[in-house]
Amino acid sequence: MRNVPSQDLLAGRADRGLVLKLGTLCVAMFAFGFALVPLYDVFCKITGLGGKTDGRPAAVVEAVDETRTVEVEFVATLAHHAPLEFRPSVSRMTVHPGKVYETTFYARNLTDEPMTTQSVPSVAPGLAAKHFKKIECFCFTNQTFEPGEGRDMLLQFVVAPELPAHQETVSLSYTMFELTE
């Protein structure tokens, strides 16, 4: 029978302790990765960062600020090269904060199959998101298009007068996703 020196025994315990600590760290990092998305959503909702707008219709009780104008830019993109045509009817509008405005986005199904889509909005700069209120928006519900169908989709919005005075331009971007497989 071989006699194990006490130093080798202590080194083995230290190695097992290090492996246990590293394994615990890996599990904690994995769990943090799963928690990151919901934490980011809460952070964006509280601070208005990230360009996320409230997904609900806004109630309009704002007073119009006729002394000030804000340039609103409209952008449309397609996710994963969806077989659609998608564009804003106008690329920009000059608006007075507090006043309700209306515009449309045009979308057309380029396939010979029915298609259901969802549009996800984003506002830039991110801090302006909490001041951009959608009253009616095609993004509130999924849109179904028959083969070859195209149509204008309504957007009613208001820029809140509380938008910081230095913010002269706001960009509203929609990304349209195909939901049908």
Sequence and secondary structure as in RCSB ss.txt:
>XXXX:A:sequence
MRNVPSQDLLAGRADRGLVLKLGTLCVAMFAFGFALVPLYDVFCKITGLGGKTDGRPAAVVEAVDETRTVEVEFV
ATLAHHAPLEFRPSVSRMTVHPGKVYETTFYARNLTDEPMTTQSVPSVAPGLAAKHFKKIECFCFTNQTFEPGEG
RDMLLQFVVAPELPAHQETVSLSYTMFELTE
>XXXX:A:secstr
     HHHHHHHHHHHHHHHHHHHHHHHHHHHHHHHHHHHHHHHHHH GGG   SS         TT  EEEEEE
EEEGGG SEEEEESSSEEEE TT  EEEEEEEEE SSS EEEEEEEEEESGGGGGGEEEEEEGGGS EEE TT E
EEEEEEEEE TTS TT  EEEEEEEEEE   
